[in-house]
Amino acid sequence: MSHPARAIANPSAEPASAPYGAARAAVMSPQGFDAAMREISSWPGYAPTPLLSLDGLAKNLGIGGLHYKDERGRFGLGSFKALGGAYAVANVLRDKVMRARGLSGVTSSELLSGVYRDVVGAATVTCATDGNHGRSVAWGAQLFGCRCVIYVHETVSQGRRDAIARYGAQVLEVKGNYDDAVRHAATTAAAEGWTVVSDTSYPGYRDIPLDVMHGYGVMAGEIEHQLQGAPAPTHVIVQAGVGAMAAAICASFWMHWRQDRPRFVVVEPGLADCIYRSVEQGQRVTVHGSLETVMAGLACGEVSELAWEILQGGVNACVAVDDAYALDAMRRLARPLAGDPPVVAGETGGAGLAALLAAMDHTDIRRTLALDANSRVMIMGSEGDTDPVIYREIVGADAAGVLG
Ligand SMILES: Cc1ncc(COP(=O)(O)O)c(C=O)c1O
């Protein structure tokens, strides 16, 4: 059965031949990606996440191939977000130690060893979250030894709040939506002398969200390595909240594959389609209202300033989908077609497949995305069952049951 969905081609998309260029490299740079990869791959527990091939599903969808980057196992946190917030926390603390001690460099292993406990222990990091970013910041704070206060809006599930608190953070509720929580975190931090480790940037606040984005680039770097020797995907579909993950992947693939880079498609929930609307109007647009969606990680009304600087010309098309497609995607990934592995994808994690399912039902979307039988599509499994209770309710089995 068909559900509401729509797509738009980006009239400001750069042609395939356009170089990544100096202006964009001044935002997200190869050096930034390399530094994040060096640092994060040195942390205890680092391992590249799997890149799965879902050939049975690809055939069923009428496309040539389908890759799924499965972030469920990332550092035991359940989502790709482990890469960004924790990396930014490490850099904030490194910076504080260097300033306090007049040093020109501090390594992660020095931070982890506790030799700078006095400086690090006096710091507090904070942020607003719909779940996964806060979990990453809390984990980073615990790993490197500082205090952490995380703000959640009203609709963040208890399971996601508990998961953050398990890393020793104080979790506090703010009335309103995600954007209200972002503003509250910023005001409180200014009053208390805390550091905001946000995944979204706004005028005058760029360095920390840039670290977050460079951290996400690890995922893209792994994919580029995993596909070495194979042709580039023709399409990549990335789910977006504030667009930080989308921008990181777009920038990294652009630098890596240049004119052969995949067509870049952003997928968002119908009521939280801030990138879709920004692309439509050629400028950053804020979406107001409840932003209600089952795809909790995507319930954002404003695209990050930094992300927009990459996405404005880097996105080829946007898709906005009804929640029904997200639920369908989770269930299809959990009960694979013959030959495909079972996949545990949370409500936000299956959004790339949600866009493909919408494209199957709506020929205009398929046309806008330029999908056909030769398309080799990459989708980002950005999270696993980050709230296992909700996952079981939707899929009818828990992760062990699906994978077993
Ligand atoms: C699992 C998951 N996927 C995707 C996103 C979207 O990332 P961004 O806000 O950087 O667009 C989020 C954001 O919280 C998320 O939790």
The ligand as an SDF file (V2000), in Angstrom:
LIG
                    3D

 16 16  0  0  0  0  0  0  0  0999 V2000
   20.3460    7.2030   14.3170 C   0  0  0  0  0  0  0  0  0  0  0  0
   20.4160    8.5330   13.7030 C   0  0  0  0  0  0  0  0  0  0  0  0
   20.5250    8.6320   12.3790 N   0  0  0  0  0  0  0  0  0  0  0  0
   20.6150    9.8360   11.7690 C   0  0  0  0  0  0  0  0  0  0  0  0
   20.5930   11.0000   12.5090 C   0  0  0  0  0  0  0  0  0  0  0  0
   20.6780   12.3100   11.7930 C   0  0  0  0  0  0  0  0  0  0  0  0
   21.9030   12.9480   11.9940 O   0  0  0  0  0  0  0  0  0  0  0  0
   22.0270   14.5160   11.7930 P   0  0  0  0  0  0  0  0  0  0  0  0
   21.2560   15.1560   12.9050 O   0  0  0  0  0  0  0  0  0  0  0  0
   23.4570   14.7710   11.8260 O   0  0  0  0  0  0  0  0  0  0  0  0
   21.3910   14.8340   10.4850 O   0  0  0  0  0  0  0  0  0  0  0  0
   20.5020   10.9420   13.9010 C   0  0  0  0  0  0  0  0  0  0  0  0
   20.4960   12.1630   14.7090 C   0  0  0  0  0  0  0  0  0  0  0  0
   20.2880   12.1370   15.8970 O   0  0  0  0  0  0  0  0  0  0  0  0
   20.4080    9.6750   14.5160 C   0  0  0  0  0  0  0  0  0  0  0  0
   20.3140    9.5350   15.8390 O   0  0  0  0  0  0  0  0  0  0  0  0
  1  2  1  0
  2  3  1  0
  2 15  2  0
  3  4  2  0
  4  5  1  0
  5  6  1  0
  5 12  2  0
  6  7  1  0
  7  8  1  0
  8  9  2  0
  8 10  1  0
  8 11  1  0
 12 13  1  0
 12 15  1  0
 13 14  2  0
 15 16  1  0
M  END
$$$$
